[in-house]
């Protein structure tokens, strides 16, 4: 799948932002980490969204988008410090809208992942925003503390 990166750049209308795309399987920021464990050797494309693909500071957006090319699986990733988890859901939701306006895929191909400094047990505002996102868009968003590793199946 050598054309995976190029196809994604074209599909997203990002020909002038090729530097936002690479084949890394990891995103790290301030002690938080998202990683794709890629023993199956699938083709991965990572997109730096925040400040690169979407560089408008007024637009809410998540940090990274990962694409597993062979399965057409996408991960929308927000690495969050101590700030609002409900904001992270909105950032992922808005990025989903931006990306899927161009790709036009079923939400089943996407998964939102928030990697936060800490995950409070009962955060009603977060749960309500998370449930609304699923109800309105069928987009599942999960939250993990400090590190999230997703194993790519063969």
Backbone as a ProteinNet text record, in pm:
[ID]
protein_1_A
[PRIMARY]
XXXXXXXXXXXXXXXXXXXXXXXXXXXXXXXXXXXXXXXXXXXXXXXXXXXXXXXXXXXXXXXXXXXXXXXXXXXXXXXXXXXXXXXXXXXXXXXXXXXXXXXXXXXXXXXXXXXXXXXXXXXXXXXXXXXXXXXXXXXXXXXXXXXXXXXXXX
[TERTIARY]
81.7	0	85.8	179.5	264.5	188.7	72	-3.2	-98.5	-100.1	-193.8	-183.6	-64.8	-42	-86	-45.3	-79.5	-229.9	-293.8	-439	-511.9	-463.9	-526	-504.6	-386.3	-358.5	-455.7	-473.3	-564.1	-708.2	-751.7	-890.1	-923.9	-826.7	-849.5	-823.9	-784.3	-757	-640.7	-538.1	-425.2	-294.6	-300.7	-180	-72.1	-113.5	-17.5	25.5	-19.3	12.4	71.4	147.3	204.7	292.6	350	435.9	356.9	225	141	124.3	166.1	143	273.8	272.9	389.3	342.6	435.7	397.1	423.4	430.6	452.9	331.5	355.5	247.8	222.7	287.6	281.9	256.5	183.5	168.1	195.4	285	319.2	313.9	268.2	263.5	248.9	342.2	336.2	299.1	367.2	347.5	232.2	155.7	45.9	88.2	40	84	-29.7	-39.3	-125.8	-35.1	-53.1	33.6	-44.9	-15.6	-69.1	37.9	7.8	98.2	76.9	178	160.6	240.5	219.2	290.4	244.8	127.8	74.5	134.3	215	285.2	189.9	77.2	-15.8	42.8	-6.3	38.9	-36.1	39.7	-17.9	14.3	-83	-59.3	-104.6	-13.4	-46	-55.4	-156.9	-176.3	-176.4	-88.2	-92.2	-203	-308.6	-426.1	-412.4	-391.2	-387.5	-267.3	-294.7	-187.7	-118.2	-165.9	-102.9	-212.1	-281	-389.3	-497.7	-536.1	-629.8	-551.5	-515.7	-430.6	-505.5	-636.8	-719.2	-737.2	-683.2	-685.7	-828.2	-922.8	-1060.7	-1138.5	-1085.6	-1154.2	-1112.4	-1210.2	-1179.7	-1140.8	-1029.8	-980.6	-897.8	-890.8	-810	-664	-578.9	-435.5	-391.5	-440.9	-392.1	-504.7	-481.1	-563.7	-470.1	-507.2	-432.2	-521.1	-463	-535.5	-460.6	-532.6	-477.9	-530	-441.1	-481.9	-554.7	-505.3	-565	-707.8	-737.7	-870.8	-958.2	-899.1	-972.9	-1028	-947.6	-983.2	-913.6	-988	-936.1	-947.8	-844.2	-845	-828.3	-921.2	-913	-863.8	-745.7	-677.8	-660.2	-701.4	-678.9	-598.7	-481.4	-396.4	-427.3	-488.3	-545.3	-475.8	-445.7	-389.3	-500.7	-499.1	-598.5	-721.7	-728.5	-842.2	-964.4	-1070.7	-1201.3	-1207.3	-1255.8	-1273.2	-1388.5	-1489.8	-1600.2	-1552.5	-1455.7	-1395.5	-1324.7	-1260.9	-1191.4	-1290.1	-1408.9	-1511.6	-1551.9	-1568.8	-1606.6	-1495.7	-1370.1	-1257.8	-1257.7	-1279	-1282.7	-1403.3	-1517.8	-1640	-1625.2	-1568.5	-1551.2	-1448.5	-1345.2	-1246.5	-1310.2	-1392.1	-1466.3	-1549	-1620.6	-1701.6	-1614.8	-1501.9	-1410	-1357.1	-1308.7	-1248.9	-1355.5	-1467	-1566.6	-1648.3	-1644	-1704.3	-1632.6	-1506.1	-1424.5	-1422	-1414.9	-1401.1	-1535.7	-1638.7	-1773.9	-1779.8	-1732.6	-1732.9	-1833.2	-1874.6	-1961.7	-1884.7	-1953.1	-1885.6	-1821.2	-1864.1	-1805.3	-1656.3	-1607.5	-1465.5	-1381.6	-1448	-1379.3	-1391.8	-1288	-1291.5	-1222.7	-1287.8	-1227	-1159.1	-1039.2	-964.2	-910.5	-945.2	-890.9	-792	-669.7	-570.2	-548.8	-595.7	-596.6	-497.6	-459	-369.7	-431.9	-561.1	-632.8	-778.2	-842.5	-980.8	-1066.1	-1145.7	-1231.7	-1340.1	-1377.1	-1476.3	-1613	-1658.7	-1791.5	-1778.9	-1786.7	-1783	-1907	-2017.3	-2145.8	-2144.2	-2078.3	-2073.1	-2005	-1893.9	-1823.3	-1913.6	-1977.7	-2064.5	-2178.5	-2237.1	-2347.8	-2301.1	-2186.5	-2132.9	-2092.7	-2033.4	-1993.7	-2117.3	-2222.2	-2345.2	-2413.2	-2413.1	-2472.7	-2397.5	-2266.4	-2185.4	-2221.5	-2237.9	-2275	-2417.7	-2508.3	-2647.4	-2660	-2590	-2601.8	-2520	-2401.7	-2309.2	-2271.5	-2310	-2270	-2118.9	-2054.2	-1909.4	-1879	-1806.8	-1767.3	-1639.2	-1640	-1522.2	-1489.8	-1365.1	-1317.9	-1215.7	-1199.6	-1101.6	-1007.8	-880.6	-776.8	-691.3	-628.9	-541.6	-394.6	-326.3	-182.7	-137.1	-176.8	-126	-236.6	-242.6	-339.3	-264.9	-276.3	-213.9	-326.3	-337.1	-434.8	-355.4	-393.8	-328	-400.8	-325	-383	-393.2	-512.6	-535.8	-490.1	-454	-404	-509.6
-120.2	0	126.3	138.7	256.4	385.5	374.9	493.4	539.5	472.5	503.4	649.3	692	829.9	930.3	906.4	997.9	1001.9	885.6	880.1	957.5	947.6	1019.8	1170.4	1209.9	1352.2	1407.3	1334.3	1377.4	1380.1	1273.9	1265.6	1378.5	1419.7	1526.2	1665.4	1671.5	1799.9	1871.7	1795.4	1850.1	1845.1	1865.5	1859.3	1957.2	2069.7	2169.3	2145.3	2031.9	2002	1861.9	1817.2	1682.1	1659.4	1766.9	1752.5	1709.1	1715	1672.9	1520.8	1449.9	1306.3	1229.3	1120	1031.7	890.1	799.5	659.1	614.5	709.1	676	603.9	519	446.2	499.9	611.5	663.6	813.7	857.3	1000.5	1019	1112.1	1139.5	1289.4	1322.3	1463	1474.1	1541	1568.7	1446.1	1335.5	1215.4	1126.6	1167.9	1084.7	1023.5	900.4	829	745	750.1	660.5	584.4	450.3	370.4	258	236.5	121.1	13.1	-99.8	-214.6	-286.1	-280.1	-319.2	-444.2	-553.2	-678.2	-738.3	-699.1	-751.7	-679.6	-577.2	-503.1	-435.7	-388.8	-314	-175.2	-111.3	22.6	124.2	207.8	309.6	447.5	535.3	675.8	758.4	838.7	927.8	1069.6	1141.6	1279.7	1369.4	1466.2	1567.4	1664.5	1664.6	1745.2	1885.2	1891.9	2018.9	2102.3	2216.9	2307.9	2269.6	2166.5	2126.7	2106.8	1993.2	1971.7	2078.3	2103	2210.9	2312.4	2423.7	2520	2645.3	2647.2	2756.9	2743.8	2836.5	2829.4	2835.2	2890.2	2901.7	2771.5	2679.1	2553.1	2447.8	2388.7	2278.6	2157.2	2092.9	1974.6	1890.6	1759.7	1671	1678.8	1605.6	1613.7	1533.7	1408.9	1320.1	1237.2	1197	1099.2	987.7	863.2	747.5	669.2	621.7	537.2	405.8	295.5	164	137.6	141.6	147.6	22.6	-94.1	-217.5	-241.4	-193	-215.7	-90.8	21.7	147.2	185.3	158.9	191.9	323.1	411.8	542.2	562.7	623.2	659.9	811.7	877.5	1020.3	1032.5	1090.5	1085.7	1225.9	1239.6	1363.1	1329	1390.5	1373.8	1491.5	1463.3	1568.9	1575.8	1696.7	1718.6	1720.8	1820.8	1831.4	1911.3	1949.9	2030.2	1941.9	2003.6	1941.2	1820.9	1709.3	1589.8	1607.2	1683.9	1707	1789	1879.6	1952.3	1856.3	1753.8	1654.6	1581.6	1550.9	1485.4	1577.8	1705.9	1802.8	1814.7	1815.6	1823.5	1702.5	1584	1463.4	1467.4	1507.4	1514.7	1611.1	1727.9	1827.5	1779.8	1711.8	1657.3	1547.6	1464	1361.2	1426.5	1534.7	1604.9	1653.6	1716	1769.3	1658.3	1550.5	1439.2	1367.4	1337.6	1255.8	1333.7	1465.4	1546.6	1516.6	1482	1452.5	1303	1216.3	1072.2	1002.1	1051.4	995.6	845.4	811.1	672	655.2	533.8	502.4	526	572.9	594.7	468.6	351.1	227.2	216.3	292.9	290.8	379.8	455	550.8	513.2	548.9	536.5	659.2	723.7	836.1	785.7	837	796.5	921.2	933.5	1040.1	975	1023.6	977.5	1095.1	1079.4	1189.3	1165	1272.9	1262.5	1175	1197.4	1112.4	1105	997	974.2	970.4	1074.2	1072.5	966.2	906.4	798.1	845.9	955.4	1005.6	1146.2	1160.2	1291	1299.1	1348.6	1350	1432.8	1548.3	1633.5	1558.4	1492	1413.4	1303	1228.4	1116.8	1165.8	1280.1	1333.7	1371.8	1437.9	1478.2	1354.2	1256.6	1130.8	1058.7	1048.4	981.2	1056.9	1189.5	1271.1	1251.1	1244.3	1221.7	1087.4	985.6	854.8	856.7	919	925.6	1000.5	1113.5	1197.7	1148.1	1091.4	1057	910.4	832.9	691.6	677.9	780.7	780.5	739.4	629.4	581.3	651.2	700.2	766.5	700.9	657.7	590.6	679.6	657.1	734	638	671.8	593.5	688.8	635.6	716	694.8	802.6	810.2	744.1	617.7	544.3	458.2	455.7	371.1	296.1	164.9	81.6	3.3	16.1	-61.6	-162.4	-287.8	-395.7	-414	-407.2	-424	-573.3	-616.7	-758.8	-795.6	-921.2	-970.9	-976
0	0	0	-90.1	-90	-121.6	-182.1	-219.6	-109.6	0.9	108.9	154.3	184.5	231.1	125.9	2.3	-105.9	-130.7	-122	-141.7	-31.7	91.1	201.5	186.4	146.6	122.9	18.6	-90.9	-197.4	-148.6	-80	-32.1	65.2	145.1	242.5	184.1	56.7	-6.1	59.7	95.4	171.9	93.1	-38.8	-121.4	-74.6	-16.5	30.5	175.9	234.5	374.5	390.8	294.3	297	420.1	476.5	594.6	718.3	713.9	826.2	831.6	727.3	711.4	723.8	801.2	809.2	839.7	863.1	887.1	1030.8	1123	1262.9	1321.8	1419.7	1487	1627.7	1663.1	1799.2	1800.3	1901.3	1929.8	2078.6	2111.7	2251.9	2275.5	2397.2	2434.1	2585.3	2649.4	2793	2877	2853.5	2934	2891	2792	2739.7	2608.1	2582.6	2462.5	2404.3	2272	2196	2100.7	2097	2010.3	1944.7	1818.9	1747.2	1747.2	1807	1809.1	1676	1588.6	1448.8	1412.4	1483.9	1453	1320.3	1274.4	1148	1026.8	1052.1	945.7	846.3	897.5	813.3	786.1	682.7	647	732.2	800.8	889.5	832.8	840.9	807.9	927.2	980.9	1092.4	1037.3	1083.5	1040.2	1163.4	1165.5	1271.8	1233.1	1311	1279.3	1338.6	1470.2	1542	1500.1	1439.2	1399	1270.2	1202.3	1075.7	969.8	972.5	876.7	895.5	1020.7	1053.4	1135.5	1072.8	1142.9	1188.1	1173.9	1220.9	1372.6	1448.3	1594.7	1651.2	1576	1624.1	1607.5	1527.4	1500.4	1602.4	1669	1761.8	1679	1718	1646.2	1741.4	1710.7	1794.2	1749.9	1820.3	1793.7	1671.3	1659.1	1553.8	1493.1	1369.9	1300.4	1255.9	1284.7	1236.9	1142	1033.6	938.8	921.6	939	903.3	762.8	668	527.7	479.2	513.7	461.9	512.7	631.1	689.1	686.1	642.5	636.2	775	879.9	1017.6	1054.4	1119.3	1157.3	1307.8	1366	1506.8	1515.9	1582	1609.1	1753	1772.8	1902.4	1960.5	2085.2	2160.3	2285.3	2299.1	2416.6	2508	2621.8	2705.8	2840.9	2883	3016.5	3119.4	3204.2	3310.5	3269.3	3142.4	3099.8	3072.9	3032.4	3022.3	2927.2	2979.9	2897	2799.9	2838.3	2745.4	2626.1	2647	2534.5	2439.8	2494.9	2411.7	2320.8	2372.5	2290.3	2176	2206.1	2103.2	1998.5	2042.6	1949.3	1854.5	1908.8	1825.8	1732.7	1784.5	1704.4	1586.9	1612	1505	1401.7	1447.6	1353.5	1268.8	1330.8	1257	1146.3	1178.8	1078.6	963.2	996.6	894.9	804.7	865.7	790.8	708	769.8	701.6	599.2	605.1	499.5	367.5	377.2	259.2	225.2	328.5	303.9	283.2	348.8	336.7	367.8	488.5	535.1	648.8	670.5	783.4	913.4	1017.9	1146.9	1204.3	1160.1	1210.9	1178.7	1083.6	1048.5	1139.9	1227.9	1313.5	1460.3	1534.3	1680.6	1737.7	1830.6	1900.4	2025.8	2054	2172.9	2241.8	2368.8	2452.3	2548.2	2547.3	2644.8	2739.1	2861.9	2957.9	3071.4	3138.1	3253.7	3360.7	3382.5	3476.8	3432.1	3468.3	3428.7	3555	3576.4	3694.6	3681.5	3792.3	3788.9	3742.3	3797.3	3762	3706.9	3578.3	3514.7	3426.7	3484.7	3416.3	3288.3	3291.3	3172	3056.8	3087.4	2985.8	2930.5	3019	2976.3	2887.4	2923.5	2842.7	2702.3	2693	2562.6	2482.2	2549	2484.2	2428.2	2509	2464.8	2351.5	2358.6	2252.5	2121.2	2128.9	2008.9	1945.5	2029.1	1975	1918.5	1990.5	1946.9	1813.2	1800.4	1681.5	1562.7	1590	1481.3	1474.6	1575.6	1587.1	1599.3	1654.7	1674.2	1817.8	1833	1965.6	2008.5	2132.9	2187.9	2321.3	2335	2456.1	2524.8	2653.5	2729.2	2802.6	2802.1	2869.2	2952.4	3054.7	3139.3	3099	3069.9	3041.6	2911.5	2890	2773.2	2715	2582.6	2513.1	2402.6	2406.3	2302.1	2235.8	2105.6	2027.9	1945.1	1956.6	1881.4	1748.7	1641.7	1509.8	1482.1	1451.4	1425.3	1285.8	1269.1	1140.7	1035.9
[MASK]
++++++++++++++++++++++++++++++++++++++++++++++++++++++++++++++++++++++++++++++++++++++++++++++++++++++++++++++++++++++++++++++++++++++++++++++++++++++++++

